[in-house]
Amino acid sequence: MSARPRLHLTAPHNWLSDPNGPIEVDGEFHLFYQHNPQASEWGLMHWGHASSTDLLRWTHHPIALTPDPDGPDADGCWSGCIRTIDDRHTAFYTGASGTGSEHRQVVLCASAESGLSALRREPHAVVVPAADPKENTHQHRDPFLLQYEDTWLMLLGTGIATGPGAGQGAVVVWESADTVHWTRRGMVLTLPRDAAPVDLGPVWECPQLFRIGDDWVLIVSVQLPGTPHPECPYAVWFIGDFDGTSFEPRESGVLDSGRVFYAPALTAQTADRHVLWGWIQEDPTVPASSCADFAGLMSLPREVTVEDGRVVTRPAREVEAAWGTPVAQLKDVTLGAGESAALSAAVGDTYRVRVTGSAPLLVTLANNAVTLGVGHGDLSPELASRATAWVRLDGREKTFTLEVLVDASVIEAFADGAAPLTLRVQPGSDAGAEVRVLTPAGGVIELLAVDALAI
């Protein structure tokens, strides 16, 4: 059975990684991505391109950006963003060339000649040069542009190489009046590796900075070179204040509590919301997590909000249209301590499970050999030993609603504002879903439902 998901975007063939330049234009979403068209593994990066009007069904387009063998992106067209400038859609991306001491990462720009069907390098393609060693930072990468007051700002991910703060991740900012001529403005943020609940690492990638209400939100993806797979385990959010140059964080947390969600990118020009995608990586510890002809996939689109001092992401509203009425459900089931409730449904390998009940509990998806623990804080040792992974609830109420989206070899789980949990899993059988909910302390399961794919 194929492990290729039906709702999650994959490349037609071969490698897909970081989302690049997501943008909404006239009601249509365009999503570009890191792509190696030659193999199902990391390699010489191009920009792939797909579009959708409903965020569920995608049209694939020809490759949008190809490295120039003789240019500053000879070793890859890497991550970046797209902005509309003077009515033209312009991509800003990282170009890499050279090896060893000759390795260089610069920022290039390329504009769409007609709609977004193809991107062509501008004559002034290099707009930000390679990092100056005097700046004491590593190579900078992954440009993210925003307008602040009367100027354009470009955030770049990097790390502190020498001097005070050496070994810390960092974000720097450049400024421009015309997006052609840029000057370095300063350091947005750098923090010690132990300044958050997770290791903040020596290098930050794919910075995203945006405003929600009175709060500024900064997202960085943490690279941990030299660690066991994955070297790119998670993205971290900060809520704080931004003055055009520096960011002062007040709160922080992980954007996803799994270890395969990385490099989230925010969609440009959405009218009334903030929508992002992340790269869901392969997991070599999971048998058959991918097909032979593709590797990597996009997360489902997630809407971002700030609630009670934390960043919250949920499936974009369009995702609800993927599901029909429940094909199997239980309501108001009272369970004693250690008792469980179960149901099964013929739904194929793409389905949704919804559970409303009291924490803690265990949800087992038998066909995928996965057990999710749900609780406030860490699970007890007994529950943790039985769980594949767990969702840590942030709210004070014990009652919660859990939504688990299963799509062949990927699971995305969401619960009441907690950090989502993304996993790569062994695909289930065509027989469908077998779900069991166990309550160690007893309680009422208000709802246990399985929904089939409706598109």
N, C-alpha and C positions, 0 to 999 in steps of 0.2 A: 504494500500500500504506500502511496506517495505521502511524504511528510510535508509537502508544500502547502502552506496555509491558504485559506480562501479569502479571509478578510484582511490579512496583513500583506502589505505591499512587498514583493520580492522583485529582484531583477529578472528579466526574461530568462537569462542564463548567467551563471557564474556569480562573482563576488559583488555584494552590496554592503556598504557601511554607512558612515555619517550622513544624516540628512543635510542637504545644502540648499540654501536660498529658497525655503518654502515661501510662497507668495500667493495671495488671492487676487485675481484680476477678473472683474466683471462676473463675479459669482463662480468662477472656476479656480480650483486650487492647482497650483503647479508645485511639484516636489522634485527637486534634484537630489542626487545622492552620489557618494563615492562609489566608483564602479571599476572593477577590473574585467574588461570584456574577454580576456584571454583565458581565465582560469577561475575556479571556485576557491580562490585563496587570495590573500593580500598580495598586491603587486603594483604595477604602474597604473596610477589612478587617473580615471577620466571622470566626467560628470554624466551620469545617467539622468533620465528625465521621464517623468510620468505626470499625468494630469487627471483630475476627477471633478465632477460636479456634485457628487454626493458623499465623498470621502469613504466610499465603500467599494466602488468599482473604478478601476484605473485603466487609462489608455497609455500605452507605452509609446514614446517618441524616440527618434534617433538620438544618438549620443550628442550632448550639447557642447561639451568641451573636451578637446583632445590635446595631449601634450605636444609641444613643438620640439622635435628632436634637437634643434639648434637654438632653442630659446631658454629663458629663465625658468620655464616649467618643464624642462626636458625630463625630469624625474618625477613628474606627476602634477596634475591639477588637483590640489587638495582643498580642504574645507573653506567655506566662506558664506556669503549672504548675497541677496539681490535687493536692490532698492530702485525705486522709480525716481529718476532725476531728469528734469526738463522733459517730461513725458516719454523718456526712454528707460527701459528696464536694463539696469546695469549690474553685472555680477562683480563682486570683489572676492578674490580667492587667493589662497596660498600657492605659489609656484615654488617648486624645489628643483635644485640642480646641484651636481657635484657630489663628491664623496669625501669622507675624512675631513681634513682641514679646509678643503675647498667647498664643503657643503654650504649652500646658501638657501635661505627661505625668504622670499620677497612677497609683497602683495601686488597682484595684478588686477586689472579690470578688463571686462569684456561686455559689450552691449548687444542686446537683441536687435536684429535688423528688422524682423517682422514678427510682431507678437512675442512669443517666447519659444519659437520653433528652433532657433539656433543662436548661439552666442559667439560673437567675433571679437577678438582682442582689439582694443583701441591702439592707435599709433603710440600713445603715451602709456602703454600697457602697465609698466612698473610704476606704481604710485607711492609705495613705501619700500625703501631699500632693506637689505638684510640688517639685522640687529648690529649695532656698533659695539664692539667689545668694551668700549669705555662705559657703556651703560650697565655693565655687570649683570646682564641677563642672558639667558639662553636664546636661541633662535625664536623669534615670535611667529605666531601663526593664527589662522582661523579668524579673519576679520569679521567684526560685527559692527554695523553702522547704525547710528541714531542721530536725530536732530535734537540739539539742546540749545535753547534760546535762538541765537541768530547764526549758529555755526553747526557744521557736521562734526561728529566725533566718531572715531574708529577704535574699538577695543580689540586688543590682541592678547592671546594667551601666551604665557611664557613661564619662566622660573628664575629665581635669583641664583646666579652662577658663582659669584665671588663677593667678598666683603660682608657687611652686616646682612643677616638674613639669608646667607647662602644655604641652599638646599630647600628653600620654600617656594611654593607655587606663587604665581603673580599674574596680574593683569595690568597692562600699560595702555595708555590712550594717546592717540594722535588727533589733530584737529585740522579742518580745512573749510574754506569759504566756498570752494567750487568742486570739491571731491576729486580734483586733479592734483593740486599742490598741497602737500601735507607736511606738518611739523609736529614733532613730539611734544606732547603737553605735560605728561607726567605719569606717575604710578597711581593706578586706581585702587589696588588692594594687594597686599601680600600678608600672609599669616603663617605663624609657626605650624608645623605639621600636627601638633597636639591641641590646636585651638578650637577644635570641634569634636563631636562625639566619634567621628571617624578620622582616619589618617588623611590629612589634606595633601600629602605627597609633595614632591619636589617640582612638579610641572603641572600647570593648569592649561586646559584646552577649551576651545569652543565657548568663550564667554558670551553670555546673553544678558543684556541689561534693559529693563523696562519698568514702567511705572504702573501701579495699580492703586487707584485712589491717591492717598497721601504717602504711600509706601513705594520705595524703590526696591526692586528685586534683582539680584545678581545671581546668575547660575554659572557655575564652572564645572567642567568635567575633569576628574582627577586621574592623572596618569601615575602609575606606580612602577617605574622601570625596575626590572630585575626580580619582580615578585612572580610567584607561580600564576598560571593562567587564572583569570585574565589580568593583564597589565593595566587594563582600562576598566575598573570594576564598578564605578558609580559616578553620579553627578551630585553636586552639593548646591543647595540654595542658601542665600543670605537675604534677609530683610533688613533694610537700613536707610541711610540718608546719603544722597549724592549731590555734590556741589558743582558738577561739571568737570572735575578732575579726580577727586578722591571719593571713595565709598566708605562709609562708617557703618559696619554691621551691628545689628542689635540681636538678631536671632539667626539660627542656622539649623539645617537638617538635610537629610538625603532626599533626593527627588524620587527615588525608587529603592526599595529595600532589598531587591535582588542584586545579582552581580553580573547581569548580562545587558542592562539598560545603560546606554552611554551616548554622549555627544548630542543631547537634545538641542533642537533648533526651533526658534519661534517664527511663526508665520507673519510675514509683513502684510500690512494693509487690510487686516480684518477689522470690520467696522466697530464691533461692540464687544469683543472678547479677545482673549489671548490663547492661541492654539499652538501646541508644539508636538513634534514627533521626536522619538529617540531611535537610535540604532539598537536592535536586539541581536546580540552576538550569538555565535555558535557556542555550545558547551561540550567540549570533548569528553566530559565524564558521562554524558547521556548517550546511550546507543541510539543510532538512527535519528538524531535530532535534525538532520537535514537530508535532502536528496543529493545525489551525486552531481546534479547539474546546477545547483545553486547553493549559496552560503550567505547567511545574514538576511535580516528582514527589518522592516520598519515597525515600530509599535503602532498600535491604533492611535489616532489623533487624540490628544488630551487637552482639555480646557483648564487654564490655570487661574486660580483665585488666591486671595489672601484671607484667611479666616482665623480669628482668635490668635493672631501673632504667628501664624505658620503658613507656608505655601502648600496649597492643596491642588491636586490634579485629579480630574475625573474623565471618563470617556467623553469625547465630544458629543454634542446632542444628536448628531447625525447617526451615530452608532446604534442608537435605540431602534432605528428602522430596520436593522439587520435581523431582528428577532420577532417571531410570531407569538401567538398565545402559548401558554405552557402546555407541553405534551404530557407532563406528569407533575403532580404536586401533592404536598401534604400541608395541612394547616392545623395550628393549635394542638400540637402533639406534646403531651407532658411526659417527660422522661425522668426516671430515677437516676441516682448516681451511677455512672458507668454504663447506662443504657444507651442504645443508639436507635436511630430511625434510618430507613433506607428506601430508595426507589431506583428504578431503572427505566430507560427510555431509548427507543431506536431513533437516534438523531444523527448518525454518522460520526465523523471525528471533529465537527465544529458545532459547538453548543454553548449555552450559558447556564450556570447554576446560580440561584439566588437563595440566600439563607438569612432569615431574621430570627435572632435568638439572643441568649445571654452568654457572655463570655465567662470562663474560657470554654472552648469546644474544639473538636477536631473534625475536619471535613475531608473525607477520603474519596478520591476519584479513582476507582479501581482500575478502569481501563487504561489510565495513564500512569498507574503505580505511584501516585502522589498523595500525600496527606498534608493538608494545610492546618496548622495550629493558629488559633485566633485568641488573643488575650491582651490584657493591659500590661505593658512592659514585657519582660521575658517570660516564657512559659516555665512552669515547674520542670525540674529535671525529668520527671516521669513523662510529661507530655512532650517535652523537647526530644526525648529519645524516640518517640513514635512519629514525630513530624518530619516531613521532608524540608519544610520551611515554615515560618510563621509570620503572621500579620500582627504588628504591634498597634493596638488601638491607642489613640491619643485622647479621646474624650473621657469624661468622668462617668458617663452612664454605662452600665453593664450591657444594656440591650443595644444591639448594633445590627446593621444590614451589610452582608457580604455579597459582592457580585464577582463571580469567577467566570472569565471568558476563556474558553478552550478552543484553540484553532490549530488542529493537527499537532504540531510539535512545539507550540508556544502557549503559555498561560499568562494572563494578566488578571490580577485580583485587586479589587478595590473595596475599601471598607470605611465608611463614615469619616472621611478626612484623613485617615491614616496614610502613610506613605504607601503607594501601590507596591505590589510584589509581582515581578516578572520572572518567569522561569522558562527555560527550554526543557522539554520533557520527551519521553518516548511516546510516539503517537499511539493512540488507542486503536481499537479495532473498529471495523465498519458497523459493528453491532450497536455502538453508541455509548450512552452514559450509564454507569453504575455508581451511584453516589450514596455515601453513608455519613451521617452526622452523629457524633458521640459527645455526650455531655458528662465530663468526669464528675461534676458536682451535682448533676441533675438540673432540670429547668424546663422551660417551655420553648419549643421550636414553633414560633408563630407562622413561619413559612419555610418550606423547602420545595423549590421548583426547578424544573429543567425546561429550558426554552430551546427550540430548534431553530436553525438558520432559516430565514424567510426570503432570502434573495437568491 
